[in-house]
Amino acid sequence: MSNIVNPSLAAVLEENPEIRSFIYQQIVDFEHYVTPQTRVAVMAKDPLKLQAQLEADGQTVNKKKLAKMYRISIVLKEDDTKLQSEGLHEDIFEAIKMAKTKLIKKLEAIQDKVMTQQERVEQINQALTNPNIH
């Protein structure tokens, strides 16, 4: 891996094509939830910019340790809709997996909510077409 502290994702991908391959493998898991028009972006963000937020959440932050971590964001965007999640870990592969897992959970929650609404509409329609329900 690189000796650069907090390298950009582009620099890491240039140095290690395995990471690019891993990212593509992770993105495949979104196919069930997106349309062909959905754009996917994977970005590395500065982990030090999380320091204030983590401290506000009551977490103790070691600035040197935080600086060595990878903060990976995965963004799904379609039209005016944007959904994103982040992973923070000292291992870039783990940070990518964490971001993907969090985003999948958000997508599953949205899908569950939509399915529940559809089921309710179906029940209402059934009740309207069959007024003899006891």
N, C-alpha and C positions, 0 to 999 in steps of 0.2 A: 504494500500500500504506500501511500505518499507520506513524505516527511512534512508536507505543508500542513500547518495548523489551519483547520477549517477550510479545506480547499473547496472550490466551486464544483458543482456537479459535473460541469463540462470537463474540467481538469481531471476529475476522478474517472469519468467515462473514457477519456482519452488514454489514460494510463492503464485502465483495467476494463477491457471489453466484457469480462464476465458480469460486471455490474449492469451493463446495458442489457445483456441477455436476461439477467435476473429480473430487471424492471419489466421487460416485455412479457416474461412468464407471469408476473404478478398482474399485469394489466389485463391479461386474458380473462381473469376471474370477474371482470366487470361486464363482459359481453352479455350476460343474462339480464342485466339491469339497464343497459343503454341502447340507444338507437344508432344507426350508421352516421347520423349527423353530430353525435356527441364527440366533443374534442376532449382528449385526455392530456394533461400536462403533469410532469413530475419535476419538482423544483427543489433545490437545496436552498435553505434559508439560514440566516445567521442565528445560531442558537443563543448568542449573547443577548439578543433582543427579547428573549423570553425571561430574562432574569427578573425584571420588575414584576411581570405577571406571576411568576412562580413564587416570588417573595410575598406578593399580595395574597396568594392562595395559601400562605402559611408554610410553604416549603423552604427549607434551608438550601441555599445555593452556593456551591463552591465554583467560583468564577473560572478557575483554571480547568476544572473538570468539565464544566459546561462548554468551554471554548473548544474542547477536544471532541465534542459530540457532533453527531450528524442530525440535523433537523430537516426532515424530508416531508414535503407537502405534495399530495396528489390532488389534482383538481379535475373535476368533470364539469364541462360547460356545454350547454346547448341553448342557443338563442339568448334569452336574458336570464336563464337559470344557471346557477353555479353552486356546486357542492364540493367541499374540500375537507381534507383531514390531514393531520400531521402525525409523524412519528419522531421521537427523539431518543437516540441511543448512541452509544460509543461505537457500535458496529453498524456500518451503513446498510448491510443486508437486513438486520433487525429493525432499523429505523424505517426502511421501505415496507417491510412486512407489517409493522405496527400501523403505519399510515393506511395501508391497504385494508387491514382488518377493521380499523375504525370506520373507514368509508363504507365497507361492505355492511357493517352493522347499521349505519345510517340508512343505506339503501334498502336493507331488509325491513327496517322500521317503517319506511315510507311505503314499501310494497305491502306490508301487513295492513297499514292504515287504509290504503287504496282498496285492497281486497275486502276489508271489512265494510267499507262504504258500498262497494258493489253488491256484496251479499245482502245488505240492508235494502238496497233498491230492488233486488230480485224478490225479497220477501214481501215488500210493499206491493210490487206488481202482481205477485201470486195472490195476495190477499184481495186485491182489486178485481182480479179476473175470476176468483173463486170465493164468492161471498158466503158460502155455506161452511166456513171453517168453525168448528166448535171450540 
